């Protein structure tokens, strides 16, 4: 007498989990309905088999028989349902597995936001394969036809949600551009590695840009170097480049100087999107009294200040002038002070007039006199406007706790070393820790706080050089460590010459007693 058969759950109840959400298991439903082998079991993310006639689920090792056509089933360790199948069913199972992987790959690509055309192609390919499976499996189970409608719904919603599209032609490199770059001896591999998107543009002016650069006096190696460093230059039209050329000639002595600047700073020259603002700001700086060589330095090293509207830069300058006069500055020195401040730090123009006013008010509330505020502005070269009252307050509080000093003593330390006001707490902690690690005491640092302006690496290097001469920084003054590189070399030379100097003068007469 044949044993009881393992009942199949209805297709609508089949669901498999993938990540945090559930996805209809159409593939698993089709495979199980057709009696295909390899259908995922409970251990593989599919539903457990339904309970048997006795009200319990089949345990491992229990076999069922469903008549002459029934095959034995075993619930294995991995939770998969294994069945011996005919050659036809095995081939159908292979196709089912392929379909399963296609659907999973489509879902992964959807999460990654890949090309919608690729996704639709993958979805259609999966649907076509599934339709083929249905046709081949109908002789086993005619009821499988009803699942074809269920398989098309996810594909329709899948393509509906993929709204991001791009033109596939734009993903192909412009052959004409590449040929032009090769003729100009440009390293195309370098461009492809750094800024490949330039080679994908349909419109480019490689030959035209090279011709304009050669007109200005650039030779072939210089042109190739410029285009390799700034590939987006070939996307600028000849009209844009000629307009930029005329603009920069307002502050350059000749085209020889201009092409030299372009070779050194090609990105600044080929940024043509702010032509009107650049022209207005150049004229404003010339009216302000800045020399052309200073303006050219601004164009190359601080091009961002030319991108802002000229009205904003004028407002910042007016705020500085007004505060300079309110702090006790004179009209005669105001222009010189402003020009010096801009020359030292042109990025001050990137700040807003409100931020400048807030920082100056914070210093005045911290018991700094007007003259002392002007002194700090000159020493910090305008970098104080890049700070905020909160960061300055934290830095001052940190220094006060470290040096155990009063408010007046702290103010004197800040005037002596404005770095205590400028650097953030983490930087001060790191540099202070580096000095203490070398055996330097807090008292020595308080006596020469300017040493905190140096990085830990520079301090270690200078201590090592001085120690080679027998100089002990633990017991000596830290003034030998302080200063710029040039200042340190001068101090180092003095210590070295003093060490090599003889202890007595052999030419001097000896004092002898008669």
C-alpha positions as CSV (number, residue, x, y, z in Angstrom):
1,X,0.0,0.0,0.0
2,X,1.6,3.3,-1.0
3,X,2.6,5.7,1.7
4,X,1.2,9.1,2.2
5,X,2.4,11.8,-0.2
6,X,4.0,15.0,1.0
7,X,1.3,17.7,0.3
8,X,2.5,20.9,-1.5
9,X,1.7,24.3,-0.1
10,X,-0.3,26.5,-2.4
11,X,1.8,28.8,-4.7
12,X,0.2,31.9,-3.2
13,X,1.6,31.0,0.2
14,X,5.2,30.6,-1.0
15,X,7.4,33.5,0.0
16,X,11.2,33.6,0.4
17,X,13.1,36.2,2.4
18,X,15.9,38.4,1.1
19,X,17.3,40.9,3.5
20,X,14.8,42.9,5.5
21,X,11.9,42.5,3.1
22,X,9.9,39.6,1.6
23,X,9.8,39.0,-2.2
24,X,7.3,36.7,-3.8
25,X,8.9,33.4,-4.6
26,X,7.6,32.8,-8.1
27,X,10.6,30.7,-9.0
28,X,10.3,28.5,-6.0
29,X,6.6,28.1,-6.5
30,X,7.1,27.0,-10.1
31,X,9.8,24.6,-9.2
32,X,7.8,23.0,-6.3
33,X,4.6,22.9,-8.3
34,X,6.3,21.0,-11.1
35,X,8.0,18.7,-8.6
36,X,11.5,19.8,-9.5
37,X,14.5,18.9,-7.4
38,X,16.7,21.3,-5.6
39,X,13.9,23.5,-4.2
40,X,15.2,25.5,-1.3
41,X,14.2,24.3,2.1
42,X,13.8,26.0,5.4
43,X,17.5,26.4,5.8
44,X,17.8,28.2,2.6
45,X,15.1,30.9,3.1
46,X,12.0,29.1,1.9
47,X,8.9,27.9,3.8
48,X,9.0,24.7,5.7
49,X,7.0,21.8,4.2
50,X,3.4,21.6,5.3
51,X,2.4,19.2,8.1
52,X,1.6,15.6,7.2
53,X,-1.8,13.9,7.7
54,X,-1.0,13.2,11.3
55,X,-0.8,16.9,12.1
56,X,3.1,16.9,12.4
57,X,5.7,17.9,9.9
58,X,7.9,15.3,8.2
59,X,11.1,14.6,10.0
60,X,14.5,13.8,8.5
61,X,14.6,10.3,7.0
62,X,10.9,9.9,6.4
63,X,10.1,8.8,2.9
64,X,6.9,9.2,1.0
65,X,5.5,7.4,-2.0
66,X,2.8,8.8,-4.3
67,X,2.1,5.9,-6.6
68,X,4.0,4.6,-9.6
69,X,5.3,8.0,-10.5
70,X,6.2,9.1,-7.0
71,X,9.9,9.4,-6.1
72,X,11.5,9.1,-2.6
73,X,12.2,12.4,-0.8
74,X,14.7,12.9,2.0
75,X,15.0,16.0,4.2
76,X,18.8,16.5,4.3
77,X,21.0,18.2,6.9
78,X,21.1,21.5,4.9
79,X,17.3,21.6,4.9
80,X,17.0,21.0,1.1
81,X,14.5,18.7,-0.5
82,X,16.4,16.2,-2.7
83,X,14.6,14.1,-5.3
84,X,15.9,11.9,-8.0
85,X,14.6,13.3,-11.3
86,X,14.6,12.3,-14.9
87,X,16.9,13.9,-17.4
88,X,14.2,16.2,-18.6
89,X,13.3,17.4,-15.2
90,X,17.0,17.9,-14.4
91,X,17.5,20.2,-17.3
92,X,14.4,22.1,-16.3
93,X,15.9,22.4,-12.8
94,X,19.1,23.9,-14.3
95,X,17.1,26.5,-16.1
96,X,15.2,27.3,-12.9
97,X,18.5,27.8,-11.1
98,X,19.7,30.1,-13.8
99,X,16.5,32.1,-13.6
100,X,16.9,32.3,-9.8
101,X,20.3,33.8,-10.2
102,X,19.1,36.2,-12.9
103,X,16.4,37.5,-10.6
104,X,18.8,37.9,-7.7
105,X,21.3,39.7,-9.9
106,X,18.6,42.1,-11.1
107,X,17.6,42.9,-7.5
108,X,21.2,43.5,-6.6
109,X,21.7,45.8,-9.5
110,X,18.5,47.7,-8.6
111,X,19.9,48.4,-5.2
112,X,23.2,49.6,-6.6
113,X,21.3,52.0,-8.9
114,X,22.8,50.7,-12.2
115,X,21.6,51.6,-15.7
116,X,17.9,51.1,-16.0
117,X,18.3,49.7,-19.5
118,X,20.5,47.0,-18.3
119,X,18.0,46.2,-15.5
120,X,15.1,46.1,-17.9
121,X,17.1,43.8,-20.2
122,X,17.9,41.5,-17.2
123,X,14.2,41.5,-16.2
124,X,13.0,40.7,-19.7
125,X,15.6,37.9,-20.0
126,X,14.5,36.4,-16.7
127,X,10.8,36.6,-17.8
128,X,11.6,35.0,-21.2
129,X,13.5,32.2,-19.5
130,X,10.6,31.7,-17.0
131,X,8.1,31.5,-19.9
132,X,10.3,28.8,-21.5
133,X,10.2,26.9,-18.3
134,X,6.5,27.1,-18.1
135,X,6.1,25.8,-21.6
136,X,8.4,22.9,-20.9
137,X,6.9,22.0,-17.6
138,X,3.2,22.1,-18.6
139,X,3.2,18.4,-19.4
140,X,4.1,17.7,-15.7
141,X,1.6,20.1,-14.2
142,X,-0.9,22.0,-16.3
143,X,-1.8,24.2,-13.4
144,X,1.5,25.9,-13.8
145,X,0.0,28.2,-16.5
146,X,-1.6,30.3,-13.8
147,X,1.8,31.3,-12.5
148,X,2.8,33.1,-15.7
149,X,0.6,36.1,-14.8
150,X,2.2,36.2,-11.3
151,X,5.7,36.4,-12.8
152,X,5.0,39.4,-15.0
153,X,3.7,41.7,-12.2
154,X,7.1,42.0,-10.4
155,X,8.8,42.8,-13.7
156,X,6.4,45.6,-14.5
157,X,6.8,47.2,-11.1
158,X,10.6,46.7,-11.4
159,X,10.9,48.7,-14.6
160,X,8.5,51.3,-13.3
161,X,10.7,52.2,-10.2
162,X,13.9,52.4,-12.4
163,X,13.5,56.1,-13.4
164,X,17.2,57.0,-13.6
165,X,18.3,56.8,-17.3
166,X,21.3,57.9,-19.2
167,X,22.2,57.7,-22.9
168,X,24.4,54.6,-23.6
169,X,26.2,56.5,-26.3
170,X,27.5,59.0,-23.8
171,X,29.4,56.1,-22.1
172,X,31.5,55.6,-25.3
173,X,34.7,57.5,-25.7
174,X,34.8,60.2,-28.4
175,X,37.1,58.7,-31.0
176,X,37.7,62.0,-32.7
177,X,38.9,63.6,-29.4
178,X,41.2,60.7,-28.7
179,X,42.8,60.9,-32.2
180,X,43.3,64.6,-31.7
181,X,45.0,64.1,-28.4
182,X,47.3,61.4,-29.8
183,X,48.3,63.8,-32.6
184,X,49.2,66.4,-29.9
185,X,51.4,63.8,-28.0
186,X,49.1,63.8,-25.0
187,X,49.1,60.9,-22.6
188,X,45.6,59.6,-23.1
189,X,46.0,56.9,-20.6
190,X,46.7,59.4,-17.9
191,X,43.5,61.3,-18.8
192,X,41.6,58.1,-18.9
193,X,42.8,57.2,-15.4
194,X,42.2,60.6,-13.8
195,X,39.3,62.3,-15.6
196,X,37.8,59.8,-18.0
197,X,34.5,61.7,-18.2
198,X,36.2,64.3,-20.4
199,X,36.8,61.6,-23.1
200,X,33.1,60.7,-23.1
201,X,31.8,64.2,-24.1
202,X,30.4,64.4,-27.6
203,X,31.7,68.0,-28.2
204,X,35.4,68.8,-27.6
205,X,37.9,71.4,-29.0
206,X,41.2,69.7,-28.6
207,X,42.8,71.0,-31.8
208,X,41.3,74.5,-31.4
209,X,42.6,74.8,-27.8
210,X,46.0,73.6,-28.8
211,X,46.1,76.2,-31.6
212,X,45.3,79.1,-29.3
213,X,48.0,77.9,-26.8
214,X,50.5,77.7,-29.6
215,X,49.6,81.3,-30.7
216,X,50.5,82.5,-27.2
217,X,53.9,80.9,-27.5
218,X,53.5,77.4,-26.0
219,X,55.5,74.6,-27.7
220,X,54.3,71.1,-28.3
221,X,55.5,69.6,-25.0
222,X,54.0,72.5,-23.1
223,X,50.6,72.1,-24.8
224,X,50.7,68.3,-24.0
225,X,51.5,69.0,-20.4
226,X,48.7,71.6,-20.0
227,X,46.1,69.2,-21.5
228,X,47.3,66.3,-19.3
229,X,47.0,68.4,-16.1
230,X,43.7,70.0,-17.1
231,X,41.9,67.8,-19.6
232,X,38.7,69.7,-19.2
233,X,40.4,72.5,-21.2
234,X,39.4,70.8,-24.4
235,X,35.7,71.3,-23.4
236,X,36.1,75.1,-23.5
237,X,35.1,76.7,-26.8
238,X,37.6,79.0,-28.6
239,X,35.4,82.0,-27.9
240,X,35.6,81.3,-24.1
241,X,39.4,80.8,-24.2
242,X,40.0,84.0,-26.2
243,X,37.8,85.9,-23.7
244,X,39.8,84.5,-20.8
245,X,43.0,85.3,-22.6
246,X,42.0,89.0,-23.0
247,X,41.0,89.1,-19.3
248,X,44.3,87.8,-18.0
249,X,46.2,90.2,-20.3
250,X,44.8,93.0,-18.2
251,X,47.2,92.1,-15.4
252,X,50.0,90.2,-17.3
253,X,52.9,92.1,-18.8
254,X,52.9,90.0,-22.0
255,X,51.8,86.7,-23.4
256,X,55.1,85.1,-22.4
257,X,54.2,85.7,-18.8
258,X,50.6,84.6,-19.5
259,X,51.6,81.2,-21.0
260,X,54.0,80.6,-18.1
261,X,51.1,81.1,-15.7
262,X,48.9,78.8,-17.7
263,X,51.6,76.1,-17.6
264,X,51.8,76.4,-13.8
265,X,48.1,76.9,-13.0
266,X,46.0,75.5,-15.9
267,X,42.9,74.9,-13.8
268,X,42.7,78.6,-12.8
269,X,42.9,79.8,-16.4
270,X,40.4,77.3,-17.9
271,X,37.7,78.0,-15.3
272,X,35.6,80.2,-17.6
273,X,32.2,80.0,-15.9
274,X,32.6,83.2,-13.9
275,X,34.0,85.5,-16.6
276,X,31.9,88.5,-15.7
277,X,32.7,88.3,-12.0
278,X,36.4,87.8,-12.7
279,X,36.5,90.9,-14.9
280,X,34.6,93.0,-12.3
281,X,36.8,91.9,-9.4
282,X,40.0,92.5,-11.3
283,X,38.9,96.1,-12.0
284,X,37.9,96.5,-8.4
285,X,41.3,95.3,-7.1
286,X,43.1,97.7,-9.4
287,X,41.0,100.6,-8.2
288,X,41.7,99.5,-4.6
289,X,45.4,99.9,-5.3
290,X,46.6,96.3,-5.6
291,X,49.5,95.9,-8.0
292,X,49.1,93.7,-11.1
293,X,51.6,91.1,-9.8
294,X,49.6,90.7,-6.6
295,X,46.4,90.3,-8.7
296,X,48.0,87.6,-10.9
297,X,49.1,85.8,-7.7
298,X,45.4,85.9,-6.6
299,X,44.3,84.6,-9.9
300,X,46.5,81.6,-9.7
301,X,46.6,80.8,-6.0
302,X,43.2,82.0,-4.8
303,X,40.9,82.0,-7.9
304,X,37.8,81.4,-5.7
305,X,37.8,85.1,-4.6
306,X,37.1,86.1,-8.2
307,X,34.1,83.8,-8.6
308,X,32.0,85.8,-6.0
309,X,30.1,88.9,-7.1
310,X,32.1,92.0,-6.8
311,X,29.5,93.5,-4.5
312,X,30.2,90.9,-1.9
313,X,34.0,91.6,-2.0
314,X,33.3,95.3,-1.7
315,X,31.1,94.7,1.4
316,X,33.9,92.7,3.1
317,X,36.5,95.4,2.4
318,X,34.1,98.1,3.7
319,X,33.6,96.1,6.9
320,X,37.4,95.9,7.4
321,X,37.9,99.6,6.8
322,X,35.1,100.5,9.2
323,X,36.4,98.3,11.9
324,X,40.0,99.5,11.4
325,X,38.9,103.1,12.0
326,X,36.7,102.1,15.0
327,X,39.7,100.3,16.6
328,X,41.8,103.5,16.5
329,X,43.4,103.2,13.1
330,X,44.1,106.3,11.0
331,X,42.9,107.2,7.6
332,X,46.5,107.6,6.4
333,X,47.4,104.0,7.3
334,X,44.1,102.4,6.5
335,X,44.8,101.7,2.8
336,X,48.2,100.3,3.5
337,X,46.8,98.1,6.3
338,X,44.0,96.8,4.0
339,X,46.4,96.1,1.1
340,X,48.9,94.3,3.4
341,X,46.1,92.2,4.9
342,X,44.8,91.2,1.5
343,X,48.3,90.4,0.2
344,X,49.0,88.1,3.2
345,X,45.6,86.4,3.1
346,X,43.3,87.0,0.2
347,X,41.0,84.2,1.4
348,X,39.7,86.7,3.9
349,X,37.3,87.8,1.1
350,X,35.6,84.4,1.3
351,X,34.2,85.3,4.7
352,X,31.0,87.2,5.3
353,X,30.9,90.6,6.8
354,X,28.8,89.2,9.6
355,X,31.4,86.7,10.6
356,X,34.1,89.3,10.7
357,X,32.0,91.5,12.9
358,X,31.2,88.7,15.3
359,X,34.9,87.7,15.7
360,X,36.0,91.3,16.4
361,X,33.2,91.7,19.0
362,X,34.3,88.5,20.7
363,X,37.9,89.8,21.1
364,X,36.6,93.0,22.6
365,X,34.4,91.2,25.0
366,X,37.5,89.1,26.1
367,X,39.1,92.3,27.5
368,X,41.4,92.9,24.6
369,X,41.9,96.6,24.0
370,X,41.3,98.1,20.6
371,X,45.1,98.4,20.0
372,X,45.6,94.8,21.1
373,X,42.8,93.6,18.7
374,X,44.6,95.4,15.8
375,X,47.8,93.8,16.9
376,X,46.2,90.3,16.8
377,X,44.8,91.0,13.3
378,X,48.2,92.0,12.0
379,X,49.9,89.0,13.6
380,X,47.4,86.5,12.5
381,X,47.3,88.0,8.9
382,X,43.5,87.9,8.8
383,X,43.3,84.2,9.6
384,X,41.3,85.1,12.7
385,X,38.3,85.7,10.5
386,X,38.3,82.1,9.5
387,X,37.5,81.1,13.1
388,X,34.4,81.3,15.2
389,X,33.8,82.7,18.7
390,X,33.1,79.2,20.0
391,X,36.4,77.7,18.7
392,X,38.4,80.7,20.0
393,X,36.8,80.5,23.4
394,X,37.6,76.7,23.7
395,X,41.2,77.3,22.7
396,X,41.6,80.0,25.3
397,X,40.0,77.9,28.0
398,X,42.3,75.0,27.2
399,X,45.4,77.2,27.4
400,X,44.2,78.7,30.7
401,X,43.8,75.2,32.3
402,X,47.2,73.9,31.0
403,X,49.3,76.9,32.1
404,X,47.3,77.5,35.3
405,X,47.2,81.3,34.7
406,X,44.8,84.1,35.3
407,X,42.8,86.0,32.7
408,X,45.4,88.7,32.4
409,X,48.3,86.3,32.1
410,X,46.3,84.4,29.5
411,X,45.8,87.5,27.5
412,X,49.5,88.2,27.6
413,X,50.2,84.7,26.4
414,X,47.8,85.1,23.5
415,X,49.4,88.4,22.5
416,X,52.8,86.8,22.7
417,X,51.7,83.7,20.7
418,X,48.4,84.2,18.7
419,X,48.6,80.5,17.8
420,X,47.0,79.8,21.2
421,X,43.9,81.6,19.8
422,X,44.1,80.3,16.3
423,X,44.7,76.5,16.6
424,X,42.0,74.2,17.8
425,X,42.1,72.2,21.0
426,X,43.1,68.9,19.4
427,X,46.0,70.5,17.6
428,X,47.2,72.2,20.8
429,X,46.9,68.9,22.7
430,X,48.9,67.1,20.1
431,X,51.7,69.6,20.0
432,X,51.8,70.0,23.8
433,X,52.0,66.2,24.2
434,X,54.9,66.0,21.7
435,X,56.9,68.6,23.7
436,X,56.2,66.9,27.0
437,X,57.3,63.6,25.5
438,X,60.7,65.1,24.7
439,X,61.2,66.0,28.3
440,X,60.2,69.7,28.0
441,X,58.4,71.2,31.0
442,X,55.2,73.3,31.1
443,X,57.2,76.1,32.6
444,X,59.6,76.1,29.5
445,X,56.6,76.1,27.2
446,X,54.9,79.0,29.0
447,X,58.2,81.0,28.8
448,X,58.4,80.4,25.0
449,X,54.8,79.6,23.9
450,X,55.7,80.4,20.2
451,X,57.1,76.8,20.1
452,X,53.5,75.6,19.8
453,X,53.3,77.1,16.3
454,X,55.6,74.3,15.2
455,X,54.4,70.8,14.3
456,X,55.5,67.8,16.4
457,X,57.6,66.5,13.5
458,X,59.5,69.8,13.1
459,X,60.2,69.9,16.9
460,X,61.5,66.4,16.9
461,X,63.8,67.1,13.9
462,X,65.2,70.3,15.5
463,X,65.8,68.7,18.9
464,X,67.6,65.8,17.2
465,X,69.9,68.3,15.4
466,X,70.6,70.3,18.5
467,X,71.3,67.2,20.6
468,X,73.9,66.2,18.0
469,X,75.8,69.4,19.0
470,X,75.5,68.6,22.7
471,X,72.7,71.1,23.3
472,X,70.2,70.0,25.9
473,X,66.8,71.5,25.4
474,X,65.5,70.1,28.7
475,X,67.7,72.5,30.7
476,X,68.2,75.2,28.1
477,X,65.9,77.8,26.5
478,X,63.4,76.9,23.8
479,X,64.3,80.0,21.8
480,X,66.7,77.8,19.8
481,X,63.8,75.7,18.6
482,X,61.6,78.6,17.8
483,X,61.1,80.5,14.6
484,X,61.0,79.8,10.9
485,X,63.4,77.4,9.1
486,X,65.7,80.3,8.3
487,X,65.7,81.5,12.0
488,X,66.5,78.0,13.2
489,X,69.4,77.6,10.7
490,X,70.8,80.9,12.0
491,X,70.5,79.7,15.7
492,X,71.9,76.3,14.8
493,X,74.9,77.9,13.1
494,X,75.7,80.1,16.1
495,X,75.6,77.1,18.4
496,X,77.8,75.1,16.1
497,X,80.4,77.8,15.7
498,X,80.4,78.3,19.4
499,X,81.1,74.7,20.0
500,X,84.0,74.6,17.4
501,X,85.5,77.8,18.8
502,X,88.8,77.2,20.8
503,X,88.5,77.6,24.5
504,X,91.4,80.1,24.6
505,X,93.0,82.5,22.1
506,X,96.5,81.2,21.3
507,X,97.6,84.6,20.0
508,X,96.7,86.5,23.2
509,X,99.6,87.2,25.6
510,X,99.7,85.2,28.8
511,X,99.7,87.0,32.1
512,X,102.9,86.1,33.9
513,X,104.2,87.3,37.2
514,X,107.7,88.7,37.2
